[in-house]
Amino acid sequence: MQAGPDCHTMYDMKTSAVTIRLEPQLQKLLDQVCKQSGRTRSDVLRDALKRQLSILRFEQLRRHILPFAEARGYLTDEDVFKDIS
């Protein structure tokens, strides 16, 4: 059977595999979430990693821009919301 134009194999996806070690309790929780959601471990872990990397990037950018914001009088989130609302 040949793959059609909308069918992708693992080889088409240009992904790489990563092996991680999980303590038993975390693996048990992961398996419960997968079973309840009907998603694979890979899907759940990929989404969790994307979210965590986004948070880390946001925090990094925030630390970088903070001195510039403070110099303009933006000391809290409320200061920013006031000006953009």
N, C-alpha and C positions, 0 to 999 in steps of 0.2 A: 504494500500500500504506500503510495507516494503522498508526501505532505503537500497540501494545497497552499495558496498564497497567504491565507490567514492562519495557517498552522505553524507554530514555532516549536522547535525542539530545544533541549538544553544547550545544544551546540550553537544554535542560532542566536542565543541570548547574550553571548559574549560576557558571561559572568565568571567569577572565580569562587572557589570554595574556601571557606575559612573554618577552621576547627576551634571550638572553644570548650573549656571545661566548666561544668556547672556543678555546684554542690547539690547533693540529692534533693534537698528541700526546694531549691529553685527549679530544678528539672521537673519535680512533681507538680509545682505550680504552673510551669510552662505547659506541661502535658494536659493539665486540667483546663487551662485557657484554650488550648488548641481543640480539645474535645468539645468544649462548650460552644466555641465559635465556628467549628468546622473548618478551621484554617490549619495549614501546615506549620511546623516549627519554623521553617525557613521564612514563611510569610510574616509570622508574628515577630520573630527576631529582626528581620529586615526592617519592618515598620518601627520597632522600638529603637533600633540603631539610628534610623533616619531622624526620628524625633529627638533623640539624645544629642546627636551631632548638630542639629539645628539649634537646640538650646545652648550648647557650648559655643557655637559660632555667634549667636546673638549676645551672649554674655561677654565674649571677647570684643565684639564691636562696641558694645555698650561701654566697656572699660576704656576703650580707645577714644571714644567720642566724649566721654564724661567731662574731661577738662574744658573742652570747647563749649559744651552746653552750660557748665557752671559759669564760665566767663561771660555768657550772655544772660545770666540770671535764672537759668533753668536748674533748680536745685532738687525738685521732686517731680514725680510723674504728673501730679496735679498742675504744676506750672506749665507743663507741655500741653495737657488737656485743655487748660484755660485758653491758650492761644490758638489751638486748632479746632475748638468747638464753636 
